[in-house]
C-alpha cells in the first residue's frame, strides 16, 4: 500500500505548485516595516500595525522550477550542516564505537532489570523518559532544533537495538526537543523575541509556562511510550517495519564480541585534541552562560579541557572505541556551552562535528584518503535528506516572491474581531498554527505577527502575555508535521522515514497537542496568573 503513496519529493513539489497557483488568485499585498530595538539590544525588522497595502501581483510560473535552486540558497546552511553531519558520523561509525557504546548500554540496563523497582516500572520506559526529558529541557531553554539532526543518527540505532523502531528513535530526540520548544520556558528565539516585540518583560510569566511545559511533556511522552509498547509487543504494528530492515541489518547481537585495541594513532588523536582544547581555553578563559534572563560567568572551557584530559586517557587505556565515545560526549558538551554561551548556530556546530569525524578517523589509524572516502560515503548516504530540505525551502520562496504571505496574515488578523476573549485567543492560536506551516521560522513569524497581535490584544482586554503564549504554542506543535520545516525533513530523512509515513503517524499526536494547547490558553483569559 505504501508503494502507491507519492515520494516525499513529489509531495513537496506538489505543495510548491499549489503555492504558485495561489499567487495567481490571492491578492498581493505588503506591510510596511521598521527596525525595532529589543530589550537585549538586538534589532528586529517588524511590521507597522495598520500599514498593510495592496501591491502589484507577482504570479509565479517558471519559478516553480527555479524554486529548487532558490530553496537551496535559502536553506544552504542547514543543507551543508546535514552533509557534514552525515560524513562525520560515517567516519565515526566505521570505528564501531557507537556499536560498542550501544551494547555496553544495553548490557548495563539488563543488569538493572534484575532490581524489582526497575523491573516493575520498566527499565526501557525509564531510559526513554530520561532521554526525552533531557532533550525537552534543551528545547525549552535554548530552543534546540537543528541540533537534533545529529542525535537522530545515534538514537535511531539505539531504539532499534532496544526492540523499537525508527519512529521511536526520532521521537526520543526530535519530538522530545520540539515538545520542549512548544512548551518553551526560556527559549530566546521564540519567547525572548516575542516578548521583546510585545513590550513586556523578557521571560516574565515563567511560572505558568513551566506548568504548561510539564503538562505538554506528560501528554507527549505518554503517547510515545504507548506507541513504543505496541511496537515492542508486535514489531509489525510499526508502519516502518519493512523499511526499518535497513537498521535491523545493522543491529547488533548482544553476544557480539568486539576486538578492543588502542593503536598509536589514537594517542596522536588524543594529544591533537588536547592541544586544540588548551588553545581554545587560553582564548576563552571564562564563558558567560545565559539561561533565559539569567547569566553567570565560569571557566567552563578550561574545566572541560581538564576533565577530557583525564577521561580521554582512561578511555584509551581501555580501547579506542571508548576514546571515540568520549570524543562524542565532549562534542555534545561543547555544543551546549557554545549554544548557551556564544550563540553558536549550524556553522559552528557543523565545524565541531567535522572535527569529531576527522579525529575519529585519525584515532582508528585511517589515512587522509581513507578519511575522505568515508566522509564522501556518509555524504552520499544522507544526500536525499539534504536535497529534500532544499526543495522544501522552495515553498517559502514562492510565497514570499509571490507577495501573498502578508496578505494571508492581514486576512487572518481581521477574523479575530467580535469573538470574545476565549474565542479571540483561540483564533490567535489557530492563526499562529496555520502560519507556522508557511513560515516555520519562529523569530520571523514573531516579527510578522507580534507587532499586530500585541496591540490588538490591548483593545479587547487580553493580556499580551496570553498573546505570546498563543504564538508559542502555535509556533511549536506544527513544527513536527509541516513539510516546510527543513529540520523535520532532515531528521526524518536521516532516519529514512518517508514524509508520508511520518505525517500519518504524527497527525494524531498533533491533533491531541493542538487541543491541549487551546485548553492551556483558556486560563490566561479566565484566571489571574502571575505575569499575565
Secondary structure, DSSP 4 states (H G I P E B T S, - for coil): -GGGSPPHHHHHHHHHHHHHHHHHHSPPEE--EEEEE-TTS-EEEEEPTT--EE------STHHHHHHHHHHHHTHHHHHHHHHHHHHHHHHHTTTHHHHHHHHHHHHHHHHTTSHHHHHH-HHHHHHHHHHHHHHHHHHHH---TTHHHHHHHHHHHHHHTT--HHHHHIIIIIHHHHHHHT-SS-IIIIIHHHHHTTS-TTTTHHHHHHHHHHHHHHHHHHHHHHHHHHHH-GGGSTTTTTTHHHHTTPPPTT--------HHHHHHHHHHHHHHHHHHHHTSSEEEEETTEEEEE-HHHHHHHHHHHHHHHHHHH-HHHHHHHHHHHHHHHHHHHHHHH---HHHHHHHHHHHHHHHHHHTT--HHHHHHHHHHHHHHHHHHHHHHHHHHHHHHHHHHTT-HHHHHHHHHHTTTTSHHHHHHHHHHHHHHHHHHH---HHHHHHHHHHHHHHHHHHHT--HHHHHHHHHHHHHGGGGT-TT-HHHHHHHHHTT--HHHHHHHHHHHHHHHHHHHHHHHHHHHHS--TT-
